[in-house]
Amino acid sequence: MTQEAEDRWADGLIARRAAEPGEMTSVLEQGDEEPQDAAFEPIGGPYVGAVRGRLDALRELVGLSRTRLDAQALAEAGRVLDEASARQRLSARHTVVAVAGATGSGKSTLFNALARSQISDTGLRRPTTGAPIACSWTDGAAGLLDRLGIPGRLRRRPLDSAGGSGGDLEGLVLVDLPDLDSAVVSHRQAADRVLALVDAIVWVVDPEKYADAVLHERYLRPMAGHAEVSFVVLNQVDRLPGDAADLVLDDLRRLLDEDGMALGEHGEPGASVLALSALTGQGVGELRDQLGRFVQERGAAARRLAADVDAAAVELRPLYVADGRPGLGERARDEFADRLAAAVGATAAGEAAEREWRLSAQRACGTPWLRLWRWYDRIRVPALQRPRSDTRIEEQVTARQRVEQAVRTVADHATAGLPAPWAQAVREAAVRGAEGLPEALDDLAVREELERGTSPRPPWWPAAVLAQMAMTAIQIVGGLWLLGQIVGVLQPGLVVPALVMLGGVVGGPLVEWACAVAARGPGRRYGQEVERRLREAAAACGRAKVLDPLAAELLRYREVREQYAAVVGAGAAAGARAGAGRVG
C-alpha cells in the first residue's frame, strides 16, 4: 500500500485481502478502534417531534400501569422504551439497514452488489452467512454496531468510501443477516435480535420462495406496521422468462397487501417493492438510488421508533381500551344508596319512629283510665312484646347479605366493559371497601336509635294534657255530685250532675282522638326525617368505603386511557379521549 493510501486509512482500517493487479481493493476490514464523532446530533426527520411525545406518553403509561398490570404485559413496551433511549444516544448521521431473507434468496449477493465489494461469502453451501456482517460507508458508526453486537472482525468498509465520504450512500450502515429460515437455531436468533434494532430492512425474496409461510407469518405480517422503513426486493428475476417477472411481482404485492403492509405507490407512504437481479446487476442501481435518498433524509430511525411504538400500542390495546362505557352513573349510585338504606333498615326505622311518635302522643294525650289499662296490659304480657334473639340474628345475617349484594352490583356497574386488569382492580377496591361496611352500618343504626331517644313533642301537647286533665276533673266532679245525691248529702237533681259527668266521659276520648288526628302529620314528618338521616348516613358511609375507592380506580384508568391515546397518536387520540371521557 502506498504512503498516500496509508495516510488516508490511518483510522485503523486494514485491507481484507489484496486486490488483483490493476484492480481497486474492494473491501476493507473495520477494527474495534473505529473513531466516533465527538458529538452526535439527535435523530431527526419530520417524525421526531411526534415520536418524542409518544415515547414520553408510553413511558408515563408504563409508570402508571406498573401497579395494575404484570411485568410480562408491559415487557414489550419497556423494550421499546429501552431501545428508543439507546438509539437516541447514538449517531443520527447513520442509517442502519439490514438485508434479510430466506435460504437461497441471494441476500448476500445483493449485499455485495450494493457494496460493490465482495464482503459477504456466497455459495451453494447452506447456511453461508453464520453471523451478521456490517458494511459502513462512513466513520462514526461503531456505537451503532456495538449495539447490534457485531464484533470488529465482521465490520467492513468498501473502497469507494475512500476519503471518509460514502458518496451517494454516505451514512449508510448495511448489515447482512443470517438466513431467516436457517436450520441452525443460533443463526435465526441472531437475525431476529438484529431485526429488532436496525432502522430499516431490505427483505429479499426469490421467485421460488416469495410466498413462503415462514417469511410472511413470522416476519412480514408482524412487521406490517414498519412498511415505511421496509424495502421488499424480488431477486433473481433473471431466472424468469418473458413477462413472468411482472406476474410474480404483482403476486408478491398481493401477498404483502394481505399481510397488511402498505405499499409505497402513487406517492403514498409505505414499503418499496422492486424486482432486480443481484447477479447480473439488473435493478440494483435503482435500489441503490432509493437507499441513498432514504439515508439522506435521516428520518429512518424516527420512523422505526414510531413503528415500534405503534406495534406496542396494538399489543397493549386490549389492556386499555374499554368495550362499553365503564363508570358510575347517577343511577348506579342511587341504586347503591337504596340497597344500603334497605340493609340498614332506614325505611323500617322511619316507620318505627313514626309509630313511637304517635304512641307518645297517645300516652301524653290519652285518658288516665286508658293509660292505666295499657300499663296493666304491658305488665300482664311482657314476654310477648320482646323480640326473640334468633330473629335478631337472622335480621343481621340478611342485612350483611344485602350489603354484599349491593357492593357486587355497584362493582359490576363500574367494571362493565373495562379491560380485565382494570376491572379486577376495581373489584378488589370494592371488596376492600366492603370489609367492615356491615358493622359500620349497624353502628349507624344504633347511633341513630340512641340519638332519637324520646320523641320531640309539639307545642300543643301541654294544652292537650291540660284539656285531658280538665275532662278528668269534670268526670270526678260529676261523679261526686251524683254520689252525694245518692247518699242524701245533696239535694236531688240527677240531670245536671249526669250531664257534667257525661261531658267529662265523652270529652276525654274526644281530646285523645283529636290529638291522634293532629299527631299524624308531625309523626309522619318525624319518621321521614329519621329515615332521611339514616339513609344519608348509610349513603355517606358507602360512599367513603366503596364509591370513593371505585371512583379513584376509574380515575386512574381514565388517566392511563388518555396516556394510551397519546401513545396511539393524534389520529386516534380524539376517539380515545372520547371513550375516556365517559369513565367516572
DATA-V859009 format. One record per helix or strand of 3 or more residues. SS is the DSSP state (2 for helix, 1 for strand). FROM is the first residue (numbers start at 1). TO is the last residue. If there is no record, write none. Layout:
BEGIN
ss | from | to
SS | FROM | TO
SS | FROM | TO
END
This chain:
BEGIN
ss | from | to
2 | 3 | 8
1 | 27 | 30
2 | 48 | 65
2 | 75 | 88
1 | 95 | 101
2 | 107 | 115
1 | 133 | 136
2 | 142 | 148
2 | 152 | 154
1 | 155 | 158
2 | 159 | 164
2 | 167 | 169
1 | 172 | 176
2 | 185 | 195
1 | 200 | 206
2 | 213 | 220
2 | 224 | 229
1 | 230 | 235
2 | 237 | 239
2 | 244 | 259
1 | 271 | 275
2 | 284 | 297
2 | 300 | 320
2 | 330 | 344
2 | 346 | 365
2 | 368 | 380
2 | 383 | 385
2 | 389 | 415
2 | 420 | 434
2 | 437 | 452
2 | 461 | 487
2 | 494 | 568
2 | 570 | 581
END
